[in-house]
Amino acid sequence: MFLILIYSAVFLLTYVGVEIVRRLSWRWKIVALPNERSLHNVPIPQGGGLAIVAVYLAFYLASVFVGKLEFSWSYFFGAVLIVIISWLDDVFSISFIWRFIVHSIAALAVVGVLGYFQEIDNPYGGKLNLGVIGPVLTFFWIVWLTNAYNFMDGIDGLAGIQAVTAGFGWLIAGYILGVGDTGFLGGLLAFSGLGFLIINWQPAKIFMGDVGSAFLGYNFAVLPLLASKERNDIQVSLVITAIVVVWLFLWDTYFTLVKRIILGEKIWQAHRGHIYQRFVTRGLSHQKVALGYGFASLINVILLTLWLSYNLSGFILLPVLAAESLALLFILKFYALGKVS
């Protein structure tokens, strides 16, 4: 019952906080102006993710203060760095190289203190030790997801609905795997994301901004490492959980990155080449695209719950994720041919 009250407070405070930020953004002229790469045609205030950050970190610190959580200075330090550079980017537009440097410092702090991924599932049975590759993979995982989440925040409702489904995924996984503290943090992300989503749903009254999207990406990247501190014997399950709950975000950004590299495009420049963006430019509403991604993410969370409950091999999920990824491309192609109305 107490947990329900906490999550209700997180939801309400975020909702109110987003509305406050929206009004201040208009007053201070912190707005996203339409351009050739954007998918909106009127100025929209941005930086609404600041409310997610403020509410989440406030409840995190309060939980540490009352003894509910153990404080992780490297995690908190990285989060603060991400928030600062992202907010500056929302207001002043910071170059890619500076953002990458700060993201890298945050990732190095986490890997240096919280540790790194040490093993994965072996397709021939058992587990495969990553050895010296582990720290490198973990570093790139944190930097990648921090930026991937930001890249996917390009239409109304998409980043918010992903925060809700992925947060609930971690909440459920925390209960099943016995990492309740991490599950609690997942719940905070889910309900703060929900408070934001209501105001960001099409037609959006405010955008999340880098301050919110990069912060969410960072958190979803680091949660498995925080969970490893609670139980260090289930890292494979934690890694798979981390991937599954944000799978379509990972796939969309990976596919788009590879395609842009092949085409010789500058990958650090803003564009409209993501799969979700192409759906919108071909006529689907923001609402339909966000619901589609959200529905697929919800299915992934349900499958993850079944997988964790029955302690199955992680490779059982691979065909499902692969089929889902190919289906997304097929639907896009089908729609482009005018076969879908």
Summary of the structure (lengths in Angstrom):
residues: 341
radius of gyration: 19.2
end to end distance: 45.6
largest distance: 59.9
contacts: 1198
relative contact order: 0.13
helix: 72%
strand: 3%
